[in-house]
Amino acid sequence: MVQQNFALHETMELHELLNFKTICMTTSKMIQGVVFDQELKTLLEKDVQQSMQSVNVLQELLSKTQPQ
C-alpha cells in the first residue's frame, strides 16, 4: 500500500469533505421518502449514488494518508 504524505491540515480538510458528502448523501436519501415528484426522486437517487462514490473515494484516500 502506498503511503501519501499529507500535512495535518490537509488530512483535516479531507475529513471535513468526507463529513460534508456524508451529510449531503443522508439528506438526499431522507428527502426521497417525502417527495412525490418522480423526476425529483430520480435526481435525488442520482445524487445519492454519486455521493456514495465520492465517500468511497475519500475514504480510500484517507486510508492511504499518513500525516507528516
Number of C-alpha atoms within 10 A of each C-alpha: 5 6 12 14 13 15 12 12 10 13 18 14 11 16 15 12 15 20 14 14 20 16 13 16 21 14 13 18 17 12 13 18 9 9 12 9 9 10 10 13 18 12 13 20 17 13 16 21 14 14 21 17 13 17 19 13 13 18 14 11 14 18 12 14 16 13 13 9
